Amino acid sequence: ITTTIAAASSIGATSLYSRAFKGHFDLTFCLNGALAGLVSITASCAVVEVWSSLIIGVIGACVYIAAANIIRRCGVDDP
């Protein structure tokens, strides 16, 4: 359950960010956010509570958003 909650909260956070700052819902952005949530919870999924997996997913989404913006500004990403 914790894995699913972390992925879902990460999708929610990235979709809200996408809508607020990009003006539309970006599916690939949200799917990358889901992957970030899954990566964030993987090491601790067996020992954390459900409420903390929600927070871990949101933190993973924030790290993904920040990293994606930094990579885009530095011009490292492929065009």
MOGIGI-V511205 format. One record per residue. N is the residue number from 1. D_LAST is the distance of its C-alpha to the last C-alpha in Angstrom with 2 decimals. Layout:
N;D_LAST
N;D_LAST
This chain:
1;37.22
2;35.51
3;32.39
4;32.16
5;32.91
6;30.23
7;27.53
8;28.90
9;29.11
10;25.56
11;24.44
12;26.73
13;25.39
14;21.70
15;22.69
16;24.83
17;22.14
18;19.71
19;22.53
20;23.74
21;20.68
22;18.21
23;21.12
24;20.59
25;20.60
26;17.26
27;18.24
28;15.36
29;15.77
30;19.48
31;19.32
32;17.44
33;20.19
34;22.77
35;21.60
36;21.85
37;25.33
38;26.37
39;25.36
40;27.23
41;30.42
42;30.61
43;32.79
44;35.22
45;35.47
46;39.07
47;40.45
48;39.02
49;40.47
50;38.80
51;38.51
52;36.76
53;34.20
54;33.22
55;32.71
56;30.84
57;28.37
58;27.82
59;27.42
60;24.84
61;22.88
62;23.23
63;22.01
64;18.91
65;18.21
66;18.84
67;16.73
68;13.65
69;14.26
70;14.92
71;11.81
72;9.72
73;12.25
74;12.26
75;8.65
76;9.04
77;6.42
78;3.81
79;0.00
